[in-house]
Amino acid sequence: SSPEYGIMGPTIYTEPGDSIHIKLVNNLTEPIGPAPPTAVEYWNMLQNPGEHIKYQRYKKRVPSPAHLKVDEDNMPRHFDHTNLHLHGLDVQVHMFDPVDTHDPTAPHINIPPGQCYCYKLDIPSDHPVGMYWYHPHLHGSAAIQMWSGMLGLLYVGKHTLEKELQKYNVRNTHEFVIWDPAFQYVPNQPTHDLEVDEFLLGQTTLSKIHPFLVNGQINPTFTTKVGQVLHFHALCATVENENTFIVYPEGKQHLHDQAKIVPFYQIGSDGVMYSKPIKRNVIVMSGGQREELLLIFDKPGRYVISQQGIQGMQFFGMRGHPHDQILATIVVTEELNDDDKKKEEVVRPTVPIPSMTFTPGYTDEESVQPENIQSSETITFSMGANFDQIPFPQYYINGHSFSSSRSQFHAQPNEAREYVLINANHNAHPFHMHVNRFQIKEMGSELSREEYPVLNELLDFDENIWRDTVMVPPNGRARIWVQFKNYTGKTVIHCHFLAHEDTGMMATLFIGKKDWIFQLEEHYQWMMGVGIGICLSCLVMYVSRCCLGRQRNLLKKNNMNDEDDDVLYSAVSLNELKSKAMD
């Protein structure tokens, strides 16, 4: 765990051009925490959900757990098995075994208790410098392990970024990691009194202990001075929630008054720096996203960073979750006194924030151009509520729940593709693509912006920004342009609400030339039809040949009889018979 925050794993530092060697050891041998949910537990939950959820009732409840249909591939399971995903890095595919696999049938990397696995990944020399992170990603156990706090930070070229900030005298830098654990109280334990909660309670936001923590704490305090720039490396590591980041004077956050909001600046997103700061009043962050933020205050006092306004928009109009909460407090002290005026230049930035410039992670010339788009494809997130099927609810991409053996999407290295992301339901789905980035070209939603004002901020995007995760608005859409790198192999796209991913909302993406095995898998129904057709044709030909052969034999026999008759009644034969008769 991190010595600074106590819960997160150790921070990894690397540079462009490095190779990362990681030995992941699974020491999850102690039986702590919940067991995977069973059909009986799902059935019991369906009889009394615990709160009103606006599921469309496609089918009636079944009379007993034995009548439930079970999608085994997407049942939460293997809670003590694990693996590793380096979120946002431009590196080799590393979800399936082995790393960098090109086998379309490859299984997930799955590390049982007491065993280990070695990863070797190469950071490109031109990799953008910024903040990334890592977390477990074994299908079926990702959510429960993230609720447990299994995550950590990773920086590429952190010193390079810090030097750029320091030239403007920006030195007050902190990490700001938002996390939404789902805990249960466990009395009479000698070593602890909290454990991760049951999956079904965490998934349905019914856990009794589910605060938003920052750096593992409830409402931590940061300090700065008037005129000093406060820099946050911000990560939204939430499992099932999106978050707002709004700065208010303390006590004013309940007024929802735009005039009271303290503006701040974005200088990078998802590990990619901008060339210039962008001024914001509010940002909406979803699980997996990172932001580089600069704050500056012109008055002393206490300020708060608030999570608010998401209620009702995130999940079927439910107004109780995610609840509004103060994420952190900022204490701003007076400027230096007269005795310290000579040190004032150490506090204030050398230029105003809007005048700062940075080395961008990608140049303007690297933006995806319309003429380079080679194809367009639709990706639809949808949700089922069949009461006779578990997991419940059901989560789909293009009408299918996840199957490791099904290859749903294909792309070629170095090509540009357009994806239209559709969210068919009134709940939020953050879309994440592994080992490749994209630019957002369009966003929209059918929800009312008057009813859900924070939707305005969610739909406020810059099409030049590069991301690896985007929130697809409820009842909405997002159009993205992906520039695939030169990596090939089997990887995934998925919803980064990890309980959604664990129960079906994930799909495989195969990058590279389709070999004959892959084409066989993709066209097996067509090829089976052709094979059956060939067999039937051969059978017909065989029967036809047999019939023709029989007919030929009959004809031959008839011909032979005719020849005998001809011999019998020939002139020579008749003369011979006549001679014998006369004798």
C-alpha positions, 0 to 999 in steps of 0.5 A, spaced: 500 500 500 501 507 499 505 510 505 502 516 504 494 514 503 495 507 506 490 504 501 492 505 494 498 501 491 505 503 490 506 509 485 509 507 479 514 512 475 516 511 468 519 515 462 518 515 455 522 509 452 522 505 458 520 498 459 516 496 465 517 489 468 512 487 473 511 481 477 504 481 480 504 476 486 497 474 488 497 474 496 489 474 497 489 467 501 486 470 507 478 468 507 476 476 508 470 479 504 464 476 501 463 470 497 460 471 490 453 471 489 449 465 488 442 464 484 438 464 491 441 470 493 439 474 486 432 471 487 431 473 494 434 480 492 429 480 486 423 479 491 425 485 495 429 490 491 430 494 497 428 501 494 424 503 488 428 502 481 424 503 475 426 497 471 422 495 465 418 489 467 419 485 461 418 478 464 414 476 471 419 473 477 420 466 477 417 462 482 424 459 485 431 460 484 431 453 480 427 456 474 432 462 473 436 462 467 444 463 469 449 466 464 455 463 467 460 467 463 458 474 466 456 471 473 461 475 479 466 470 481 473 469 482 473 474 488 480 472 490 483 471 483 486 477 480 490 480 474 493 487 472 491 493 467 495 499 466 489 504 464 491 509 459 498 507 457 499 506 449 502 499 450 501 492 448 495 489 449 495 485 456 488 483 458 489 476 455 494 470 456 499 471 454 501 479 454 501 481 447 497 475 444 494 474 437 490 468 439 482 470 438 480 465 443 485 467 448 483 467 456 483 472 461 490 473 465 487 469 471 492 469 477 490 464 483 491 465 490 499 464 491 501 464 484 504 470 480 505 473 473 510 477 470 508 483 465 513 486 460 511 492 457 514 497 452 513 505 453 514 508 446 519 514 446 514 519 444 509 517 449 505 523 452 507 525 459 502 525 465 498 521 470 495 514 469 493 508 473 493 501 474 487 496 477 485 489 477 481 487 471 479 480 471 472 479 469 467 477 474 472 480 480 474 487 478 468 491 481 469 487 488 476 488 488 476 496 486 471 497 492 476 494 496 481 499 494 486 495 489 488 501 485 494 505 484 497 511 480 502 511 475 506 517 472 510 517 465 515 523 465 512 526 471 519 530 472 518 533 465 511 535 467 513 538 474 519 542 470 514 545 465 510 547 471 515 550 476 518 554 470 511 558 472 512 557 479 507 552 480 510 548 486 504 546 490 502 540 487 497 534 490 494 528 488 486 528 488 484 521 488 476 520 488 474 513 490 467 510 492 468 504 496 462 499 498 463 497 505 460 493 511 461 493 518 464 487 521 464 486 529 468 482 533 474 481 528 480 482 531 484 486 526 479 490 522 471 492 523 470 494 515 470 489 509 468 490 502 460 489 502 456 484 498 456 485 490 449 485 490 449 491 495 454 495 492 451 494 485 445 497 487 448 502 491 444 499 498 451 499 502 450 502 508 457 505 508 459 508 501 462 515 502 466 518 496 473 518 499 479 523 497 486 520 497 483 515 502 480 520 507 473 523 508 474 531 506 481 532 507 484 539 507 489 542 502 492 549 504 495 554 499 496 562 499 492 567 496 495 568 489 499 561 489 497 556 484 494 549 487 495 544 482 491 537 482 493 531 479 486 528 479 483 521 478 476 519 478 477 512 481 470 511 482 467 504 481 459 505 480 459 513 480 460 519 476 463 526 480 462 533 479 468 537 481 466 544 483 469 549 488 465 554 492 466 558 498 465 554 504 457 554 506 455 556 499 455 550 496 448 548 497 445 555 494 447 552 487 449 559 485 453 560 479 455 566 481 459 563 487 463 558 484 470 559 484 473 558 476 479 553 475 483 551 469 484 544 466 491 543 463 490 536 461 486 530 461 487 522 461 494 523 461 495 528 455 497 535 456 494 541 452 498 547 449 493 552 453 489 552 459 481 551 459 477 555 464 472 551 467 466 552 472 464 545 473 467 538 470 463 532 470 468 526 471 467 519 470 470 512 473 477 512 469 478 519 467 484 524 469 484 531 469 490 536 471 487 542 474 490 549 476 486 553 482 488 560 484 484 564 490 484 572 490 481 572 497 483 568 504 478 563 507 475 556 507 473 553 500 470 546 499 470 542 493 463 539 492 460 533 488 453 535 487 447 535 482 448 528 479 442 525 483 437 523 478 441 523 472 445 517 473 441 511 474 433 511 472 431 518 475 433 515 482 434 522 486 438 518 492 444 517 489 449 519 488 448 523 494 451 530 494 458 531 498 463 535 500 469 532 497 475 536 500 476 543 503 481 548 501 484 553 506 487 559 503 491 563 508 493 571 507 498 573 503 505 574 506 506 579 511 511 585 510 517 581 513 516 576 508 515 580 502 521 579 499 519 572 498 513 573 495 515 572 488 516 565 490 508 564 491 505 567 485 506 564 478 510 568 473 505 569 469 497 569 469 494 562 468 491 563 462 498 566 459 501 559 460 503 554 455 505 547 455 508 542 451 502 538 448 501 530 448 499 531 441 500 536 436 494 539 432 497 535 426 496 529 429 489 530 430 484 525 426 482 528 420 475 527 416 479 524 410 482 519 414 476 515 417 476 509 414 469 506 417 464 508 422 461 503 426 455 503 432 456 501 439 450 500 443 450 500 451 443 497 453 440 494 459 435 488 460 431 487 466 429 480 465 427 477 472 428 470 470 435 471 468 441 472 472 446 476 473 440 481 474 440 486 471 443 484 464 448 489 461 449 488 453 454 491 448 450 491 441 445 486 444 450 481 447 453 480 454 460 479 454 463 472 451 471 471 451 470 467 445 466 472 441 470 477 437 465 483 436 469 488 433 475 489 429 480 494 427 487 495 423 493 498 426 495 505 424 488 506 421 482 511 423 475 509 425 469 512 427 465 509 433 458 512 434 456 510 442 449 509 443 446 509 450 439 506 450 437 507 457 437 512 463 443 511 466 450 513 465 455 508 462 463 511 461 466 508 455 473 506 455 478 503 450 484 499 452 491 501 449 488 506 444 485 514 445 480 518 441 477 525 440 470 526 441 466 529 435 459 530 438 455 529 444 448 529 446 442 527 450 434 526 450 434 528 457 432 535 459 437 540 461 433 544 465 431 538 469 438 536 470 443 542 469 449 538 470 448 535 463 450 542 460 457 541 463 457 533 461 456 535 454 461 541 454 467 538 450 473 540 446 473 536 440 481 537 440 482 533 447 484 526 447 481 521 451 481 514 453 474 514 457 468 518 455 461 518 459 456 516 454 450 521 457 444 517 459 439 516 453 444 519 449 450 518 444 457 520 443 461 520 436 468 519 437 474 518 432 479 513 434 487 513 431 489 506 432 496 505 434 501 500 431 499 495 437 496 489 434 492 483 438 486 481 442 483 487 447 477 490 450 472 495 450 467 496 456 463 500 460 467 503 466 462 502 471 465 496 473 459 492 476 456 493 469 463 490 466 463 484 470 456 482 469 456 483 461 458 490 458 464 488 455 466 486 448 473 484 445 476 488 440 481 484 435 486 489 432 490 486 426 490 482 420 485 477 420 488 470 419 484 464 417 483 462 424 479 468 425 475 468 419 473 461 420 471 464 427 467 470 424 464 466 418 463 459 421 455 459 420 456 461 413 462 456 412 458 451 415 452 452 410 457 451 405 460 445 408 453 442 408 451 444 401 458 441 398 456 434 402 449 434 399 452 436 392 457 430 393 451 425 395 447 427 389 453 426 385 454 420 388 447 417 387 447 420 380 453 416 378 450 410 381 444 411 377 448 412 371 452 406 372 446 402 373 443 405 367 449 403 363 450 396 365 443 395 363 444 398 356 450 394 355 447 388 357 441 390 352 446 391 347 449 384 348 443 381 347 441 385 341 448 382 338 446 375 340 440 376 336 444 379 330 448 373 330 443 368 331 439 371 325 445 373 320 445 370 313 451 366 315 447 363 321 441 361 317 445 358 311 448 353 317 442 352 320 439 350 313 445 346 311 444 342 318 436 341 316 438 338 309 443 333 312 
